[in-house]
Amino acid sequence: MAQIRIKDAAHYLGVSNDTVRRWVDDGTLTSEKSGSGITTVDGLELAHLARERAVLPDDPSGMDSSARNRFVGLVTRVVTDTVMAQVELQCGPHRVVSLMSAEAVRDLALEPGSVAVAVVKSTTVIVETPSRKA
């Protein structure tokens, strides 16, 4: 099973190193020490904790959808020309960029500071991991 350093676990969950250490101390996570003294936590345990403690903002659309990848956020930038627009949203720690028609931007009244939902429905999702070269 993947072992993840405390500092990396904290980074992935958006919490402090001290928070992860407290979770180890109170038994929420188990840890191991490597031969060089580095404390790690089990990746599977961390994944379960991340899912269990995730706080998702309410989806203001009120829509039922088959799309499971829904990111509620704030519009941070809108760049339009006569036909097309680029809309940027900040959804928690994630920046989501959408290209759409300028007409859609006007119809949806998208402007910096407004709340929007980015919905991703795709047959292609690329997943990458760090290189494991020896």
C-alpha positions in Angstrom: 0.0 0.0 0.0 1.2 3.5 -0.7 2.8 5.3 2.2 2.4 9.1 2.2 4.6 11.6 4.1 2.8 13.7 6.7 3.5 17.0 4.9 2.2 15.5 1.6 -1.0 14.1 3.3 -1.6 17.6 4.8 -1.1 19.2 1.4 -3.5 16.8 -0.4 -6.3 17.4 2.3 -5.7 21.1 2.5 -4.9 21.0 6.3 -1.8 21.7 8.3 0.9 19.1 9.1 -0.1 19.5 12.8 -3.7 18.5 11.9 -2.5 15.3 10.3 -0.2 14.6 13.3 -3.2 15.1 15.7 -5.2 12.6 13.6 -2.3 10.1 14.1 -2.2 10.9 17.8 -5.9 10.4 18.3 -6.1 7.2 16.2 -7.9 8.6 13.2 -4.9 7.6 11.0 -2.2 5.1 11.7 1.4 5.9 10.9 4.7 4.2 10.3 8.3 5.4 10.7 10.7 4.6 7.9 14.3 3.5 8.7 15.4 7.2 8.3 12.7 8.3 10.8 10.2 9.8 8.3 6.6 9.4 9.5 4.1 8.2 6.9 0.4 7.4 6.8 -1.3 4.7 4.7 -2.6 6.0 1.4 -5.9 4.0 1.5 -6.7 5.3 5.0 -6.0 8.8 3.8 -8.3 8.4 0.8 -11.1 7.1 3.1 -10.6 10.1 5.4 -10.5 12.5 2.5 -13.8 11.2 1.2 -15.4 11.1 4.7 -14.4 14.6 5.6 -15.0 16.3 2.3 -17.1 19.4 2.6 -18.9 20.1 -0.7 -20.7 23.4 -1.2 -24.4 23.2 -1.9 -25.1 23.1 -5.7 -27.3 26.2 -6.3 -28.6 24.9 -9.6 -31.2 22.5 -8.1 -30.7 20.3 -11.1 -30.6 16.5 -11.2 -28.0 15.3 -13.5 -26.1 12.2 -14.7 -22.9 14.2 -14.5 -21.1 13.3 -11.2 -18.3 15.8 -11.6 -19.8 19.1 -10.4 -17.7 21.9 -9.1 -19.4 24.8 -7.4 -17.3 28.0 -7.4 -16.9 31.6 -8.0 -16.4 33.1 -11.5 -13.0 34.9 -11.3 -12.5 36.0 -14.9 -14.5 36.4 -18.1 -12.8 37.3 -21.4 -15.1 37.7 -24.4 -14.8 38.6 -28.0 -17.7 38.9 -30.5 -18.2 35.1 -30.7 -16.4 33.2 -28.0 -15.6 33.6 -24.3 -13.2 32.1 -21.7 -14.7 31.8 -18.2 -12.5 30.9 -15.2 -14.0 29.6 -12.0 -12.2 29.0 -8.6 -13.8 25.9 -7.1 -12.2 25.4 -3.8 -8.5 24.9 -4.6 -9.2 24.1 -8.2 -9.2 26.5 -11.2 -11.6 25.4 -13.9 -11.6 27.1 -17.3 -14.4 26.8 -19.8 -14.6 28.0 -23.4 -18.2 28.9 -24.5 -20.0 31.3 -26.8 -20.2 34.9 -25.8 -24.0 34.5 -26.1 -24.0 31.9 -23.4 -22.0 34.2 -21.1 -24.6 36.9 -21.6 -27.6 34.5 -21.2 -26.1 33.1 -17.9 -25.1 36.5 -16.7 -21.6 35.3 -15.9 -19.3 37.9 -14.4 -16.5 37.9 -11.9 -17.9 37.3 -8.4 -21.0 35.3 -9.5 -21.6 31.8 -8.4 -21.6 29.1 -11.0 -21.3 25.3 -11.3 -18.8 23.7 -13.7 -20.2 20.3 -14.8 -17.7 17.9 -16.4 -19.1 14.9 -18.3 -16.5 13.3 -20.4 -15.4 9.9 -21.7 -11.8 11.1 -21.5 -10.3 11.8 -18.1 -6.6 11.6 -17.9 -5.1 10.4 -14.6 -1.4 10.9 -14.0 0.9 9.8 -11.2 4.5 10.7 -10.3 7.2 8.6 -12.1 8.2 5.4 -10.3 11.6 5.1 -12.0 14.3 3.5 -9.8 
